[in-house]
Amino acid sequence: MFEYKRADRVGDLLQREISELLIRRIKDPRLHSVTITQVKVSNDLRHARVYYNVLTGGPARESVEIGLASAHGFIKKELGRRLRLRYLPKIQFLWDDTLEYAAHIERLLKKIEHDRESTGNH
């Protein structure tokens, strides 16, 4: 049976809280279209990788990175105030390229299908 580790629970909690901060507390327009897609916390709960992406039509990736760097101190302070953890994990924001990768795979599959149809091989 799969055991739900404490690191996973802390990751879920961080994802919820950071998303809440981005929506309700942070006024930076560069961050309004940001979605926190996943948070991975190390087993010792010292490090958290926060993966994010931007909704279609949102600001450029570089602009969001600057906005997150600017808001990092505020986010950390608010998390420390809101969460009851012995140690707040060191937070690292990382671009989630899952959507781009999925789109790339889909384009490759369509090209293969198109090539098969044009050569008559089914």
Phi, psi and omega per residue, in radians:
M1 nan 2.419 -3.125
F2 -1.265 2.266 3.124
E3 -1.725 2.294 3.137
Y4 -1.469 1.830 -3.037
K5 -1.261 2.733 3.107
R6 -1.063 -0.664 3.126
A7 -1.047 -0.646 3.104
D8 -1.172 -0.720 3.126
R9 -1.134 -0.738 3.112
V10 -1.127 -0.697 3.093
G11 -1.059 -0.771 3.096
D12 -1.085 -0.730 3.130
L13 -1.117 -0.790 3.109
L14 -1.074 -0.737 3.138
Q15 -1.043 -0.807 3.138
R16 -1.082 -0.818 -3.066
E17 -1.204 -0.746 3.130
I18 -1.150 -0.721 3.095
S19 -1.045 -0.761 3.113
E20 -1.058 -0.771 3.113
L21 -1.075 -0.756 -3.128
L22 -1.113 -0.644 -3.098
I23 -1.362 -0.796 -2.937
R24 -1.813 -0.508 -2.972
R25 -1.932 -0.558 -3.070
I26 -1.557 2.154 -3.042
K27 -1.649 0.001 -3.100
D28 -1.154 2.041 -3.109
P29 -1.091 -0.377 3.104
R30 -1.162 -0.328 -3.022
L31 -1.888 0.045 -3.096
H32 -1.203 -0.455 -3.121
S33 -1.731 0.127 -3.093
V34 -1.373 2.361 3.049
T35 -2.072 2.237 3.045
I36 -1.457 1.973 -3.028
T37 -1.554 -0.527 -3.096
Q38 -2.929 2.629 3.021
V39 -2.269 2.166 3.093
K40 -1.943 2.142 -3.112
V41 -1.927 2.391 3.114
S42 -1.135 2.728 -3.104
N43 -1.049 -0.513 3.111
D44 -1.493 0.040 3.084
L45 1.107 0.365 -3.110
R46 -1.628 -0.411 -3.074
H47 -2.295 2.441 3.100
A48 -2.285 2.182 3.031
R49 -1.718 2.025 -3.093
V50 -1.799 1.951 -3.120
Y51 -1.624 2.378 -3.108
Y52 -2.412 2.821 3.054
N53 -2.558 3.003 -3.107
V54 -2.102 2.396 3.078
L55 -1.058 2.650 3.127
T56 -0.965 2.355 3.124
G57 1.493 0.025 3.132
G58 -1.397 -3.071 -3.135
P59 -1.137 2.845 -3.138
A60 -1.144 2.668 -3.102
R61 -0.952 -0.762 -3.108
E62 -1.095 -0.681 3.121
S63 -1.130 -0.710 3.118
V64 -1.156 -0.718 3.119
E65 -1.037 -0.736 3.114
I66 -1.138 -0.736 3.121
G67 -1.095 -0.744 3.127
L68 -1.166 -0.684 3.099
A69 -1.090 -0.696 3.128
S70 -1.156 -0.675 -3.083
A71 -1.526 -0.111 -3.029
H72 -0.953 -0.831 -3.125
G73 -1.085 -0.768 3.115
F74 -1.092 -0.785 -3.138
I75 -1.051 -0.805 -3.123
K76 -1.104 -0.753 3.135
K77 -1.093 -0.787 -3.136
E78 -1.156 -0.695 3.099
L79 -1.107 -0.725 3.110
G80 -1.075 -0.630 3.137
R81 -1.293 -0.660 -3.037
R82 -1.456 -0.588 -2.993
L83 -1.745 2.558 3.120
R84 -1.802 1.297 3.136
L85 -2.084 2.520 3.091
R86 -1.065 -0.786 3.105
Y87 -2.257 2.321 3.036
L88 -1.454 2.213 -3.129
P89 -1.063 2.602 3.011
K90 -1.227 2.179 -3.018
I91 -1.724 2.289 3.080
Q92 -2.180 2.136 3.106
F93 -1.563 2.266 -3.120
L94 -2.289 2.407 3.091
W95 -1.158 2.288 3.106
D96 -1.621 1.929 -3.100
D97 -1.683 0.272 -3.116
T98 -1.009 -0.742 -3.118
L99 -1.135 -0.750 3.106
E100 -1.123 -0.711 3.136
Y101 -1.121 -0.749 3.119
A102 -1.099 -0.722 3.122
A103 -1.129 -0.675 3.107
H104 -1.094 -0.806 3.117
I105 -1.079 -0.733 3.133
E106 -1.092 -0.720 3.089
R107 -1.088 -0.726 3.119
L108 -1.095 -0.769 3.138
L109 -1.112 -0.702 3.104
K110 -1.147 -0.664 3.114
K111 -1.129 -0.768 3.112
I112 -1.057 -0.792 3.127
E113 -1.077 -0.755 3.135
H114 -1.117 -0.752 3.127
D115 -1.098 -0.698 3.115
R116 -1.130 -0.742 -3.132
E117 -1.158 -0.679 -3.108
S118 -1.287 -0.382 3.098
T119 -1.670 -0.120 3.102
G120 1.518 0.059 3.099
N121 -1.549 2.161 3.134
H122 -2.061 nan nan
